[in-house]
């Protein structure tokens, strides 16, 4: 853990609020986590004022700024009162700047940030959204991104809407095959009826890992989350092994498949041992798939409570900024996604 950040971090959950229904769901989840952990809440709202360049421009701009600030403050005050009524200490602030900048900065002193994937006004954006995307990619703490259509009758339980199709109900499901898995530590519960058993995660916490060093950090962060909500943890790796269509030398690749497979399964088994050493009471097992990491993890959001990914990775999970896999999973997710920062200047 970075010593500089640890010296300034507080036991608090950061949540972005813009008055939309999706940010209200983000608040409910953040409140549930804060209550469970005994942490405080930090509520942030933002607005922006365009300067009016004319004779009365300063007066007009200042009046508009006051109105915008008041409009942003109203939901923050209401949520802060709700939190205090539930026994959770809450503070709030409004900023005259882009919400992404404010949330990334504020995340430096938070244990966890919670934000809706889409909203209105300054939290709006196409697909993932400019604010949630920036926070997930550049935040200093882990970020829990709540999808736009996600709903739960009990916000204290972060359950995925198990029948949803990642990317929409008409989206095509990518071909995947479960090649190996460890024995679950205890009998698994009943799965969703319309999902193949090999992709049925039964409301577990699923974490996507690769062969790189950051996978340890991601797995341990997901383990803390699973322990927090009393969920089992499944570590998932995937790589496309069908070389006929894409590999320059399919024959050579097919010969190497057993070695490739053992690299992943050995790494997964090692991670399970590391997690169990830190969390001996947690149910942990692993799965390895033949398929694209983005396809497997996006499909996992149909039946997992939460899917955890890193900001960057190696091998099949590599990409720019947030990473191609993480970006794809966030865009297509049917369940909340936990994004764990893996850059050197973050925790």
N, C-alpha and C positions, 0 to 999 in steps of 0.2 A: 504494500500500500504506500502511496506517495505521502511522505512525512509532511510536506507543506500543506497539502489539502487536509490531512487528518487534523492538523492544528486548528483549522478554521471550520470544519464540518460540524453541524449540529444534528441532534436527533430530531429531525423534522422531515415532513413530506411536503414537497413543493407541488402546487397544482395551478395550472393555468385556467383562468376563468374569463369568459367573454359573454356570458348571459345566454348561451345556446343550450339546447337540451343535452348535447353531447358533453359540454363542459360540466353540466350538472351531474351527469353520470360519472365523469372523472372525479368530481368532488366527493361523491358518495363512496367511491372505491378508495380514494385517498383518506377519507375519514375513517373507513373501516380498518385500513392498515394502521393509521395513527393510533386508534383505540387499542388494537391488538398489541402493538409494540410499545405503547406508552410514550409515543412521540408527539410533537406539536405539529401544527399545520401552518404552512406559509402560502397565502393566497395572493396571486399576482394577476392584475388586469392592466391592459395597455390601451392607449389611444394615440392618434397622431393628428397634428394640426398643420394645415397648409397655410403658410403666411400669405396674407392678402396685401399685395403690393399696390396700394393706392393711398389717398390722403388719410382715410380713417382706418387703414389696414391694421395698425397696431391694436386699436380698440376692438375692431371686429374679430381679429385673431384671438385676443385675450378672452373676449366673451365666449367665443366658440370653444376655446380651450377649457374654460370653466365648465361649460355645459358637457363637453365630452368627458372630462374628469369626473363629474358628478354621475354621469351615466355609467361609467366604468366602475365607480365606487359602490353603487347600489347593490349589485349582486354579491360583491365581496363582503359588505357589511352583513347581508342576510346569511351568507354561508358561515361567517365568523360567529354569529350569534347561535346558529344551529350547532356548530362544533362545540362551543362553550356549554351549551345545554346538554351535550353528550359527554361532558367532562374532558374535552380535548382543548388544550391551549391553542389559540389561533391568532396569527397576526396577518395583516394584509397591506398591500401597497399598490398604487397605480403609477404607471410610468408613461411619459410622453415619448414613446419610442416604439419601434417594431417589437412585437411580442416575442419573436424568436430571440432577439438580442437580449431582452430582459430575462427570459427564462434560462437561457444558456448561462448568463452571468450569475443568476440566483442559484443555479444548480450547483455551484461551487461549494455552497455551504449546506447542502441537503443530502440526506441518505438516499432518497428516492424522489423522482419527479413523476407526476401523473398528468397526462394530457389527452384530450380527445383527438382522434385521427382527423376529423374534419369538424368545422364549426361555421359560424357566420362572422361577419365583420373582419377584424384583424386576425382572427384565428382560422379564417377560411383558406382553402387551397384545393387545387385539383388533386384527385387521388389521395396520396398520403397527406398533403397539406404542407405549406411552407413552414409553418410553426412547428408542428409535430416532427416533420422531417429534420429540421435544423436541430431541434432539441435531441432527437434520437442520434443524430450524427455527431454532434459537437458537445453534448452535455457532459458535465463533469461527474455526474452520478448516473446510476441506472435509471432508465425511463420506461414507464409502463404506458403503452399507447392503447387507448380504448377505441375500437372500431366504431364507425358511424352508426351502424344498425344494431350494435350489440346491446342487448337488454337482459336484465335478470330480475326476478321478483324479489330477491334478497341481495342487496349490494354488499353485504358482509361476506358473501360467498362468490368468488370470481369464477363463475361457471361459463363455459362456452355454449353458444347455441348449437348443439351438436348436429343438427341436420343441415346447417348452412353449407353452401358450396363455396370454396374460396374463389374469389373473383366474380361471384354472381351465380345464380342458379343455372344459367345456360353455359357456364364456362366448362371447357373440356378438362377432364381429369388426366393428368400425366401418368403414363405407365410406370409402375414401380413394382419391385419384387423384394420381399423380405428374404435376405440370404442367411442371416445369423442373428441369434438373440440369446441373451443369458436367461437363465430360469428366473422368473419373478420370485422375490423373496417370500411372497405369500399368495394364495389364490386370488386371481384378479376378478373383479366384479363383472357384472353383466354389461356388455357393450351396447352401442347404438345399433338398432336393427338394420339400418340401411347403409352401413359402412362395413367394408370387408374387414375381417378379423385382423389381418396383417397391418391395417391402418387404423385400427380402433384403439384409441388411447384412454378411453374410459375416464375422462376428466382428470387425468394425471397432469403434472407439470412436465412438459417436454422441452429439452434443451438441445439445440443443434450444435454439434462440436465437429472440429476438423482435426488435422494432425499437428497443428501449430501449438506453441506454448500458451497463447491466450485461451485455449480451450479449458485449461484448468481454472482460470479466473471465472469464465462464463459458467462452468459447471458448479462451482462453489456458490456463486451468486444465485443461481437457480435453486440450489439445494436449500439455501436460507429461505427463499421464497416458498418452496414446497413445505418446509418445516413450519413456516409461519401459518400456512393454511391447512396443515394436516393432510397434504396430498402426497401421493407417491411420485417419484422422479424417474423419468426415462431419458437416458442419453441416446441421441440419435445421430448417426453418421450416414452419409449417402454419397455415392459416386457412380456415374454412368459406366457400366462395364461392357455394354454392347458396342464393340469397336467397329463394326462393319461400316457404319455410316460416317464416322468422323475421324477415326484414328488413322494416321498416315501408313502405319504398318500393322494391320489387324492381326496377322499371324503372330508377330512378336508380342503384341499386346495380350492376346489370348493366352499365350504361354505364361505371361507375367501375372495373370489374374489371381492365382492362389497367393502370390506374394503380396499383391495389392490388398487383397482381402484380409490377410493376416496382419498387415500394418494397421488397418483400421480396427479390427477386433481386439488386437493386443492393446492398442491405445485406449479403446473404450473400457476394457477390463481394468486397466491401470487407473483410469479416472474414477471408476466405481470404487476402487479401493481407497483412493484419496478422499472421495466424498464420504464414504462410510467411516473413515478414520476421524473426520471432523463432525459427522452427524450419525453416530452409531444407531440411533433409533429410527432413522429414515429408511423407508423402502426404496431401493434403487436398483434398476437394471438397465440394460442397453439393447439397442437394435441397430443392425447394419443393413442398408438397402442398396439394391441396384436401381439407380434412378438419379435424377438431378436433385441436389440439395434443396433448391427453391421449390421444386414440385413436391417433394416429400414433406417438407416443413409446412408448406401452405396447406396441403391436404391434412396435416396433423392438426391444424387450427380448427377443423370441424369437430373434433372430439376431445381435444385437450382443454384443460381449464385455462392454461397460459402456455404460450410457446416462447422460449427464451433464445435469443440470438446475440451475437457480438457485433460490434461496429465494423470490425475488420477480421480477416482470417487468412488462411493459407489453403493451398490445394483447391478443392471444390468450393470452398467458402470465401475465396478471395474476391476483392473488388475495390473500387475507388470510394473514398469518403466513407460512407456507411457500409459499403460492400454491396455487390450486386444481389447476393442472396438475401441479406437482411432487408434491402430495399424492396425486393420482390415479395417477400413474406409480409412485410408491413402493408404493402399496397393491396394484397389479396386476402388478408387475414379475416377469418370469421370470429376469432377469439381475441382477447387482449394479448399483446406481444410485449415481452420484457426485453429491452435492448440494453445490453451490458457493455459499457465502454471498455475498449481494449487498447486504446492509444496510450503512449508512454506518459502523457501529462494528465492522465485521468486515473480514477480508482476503479 
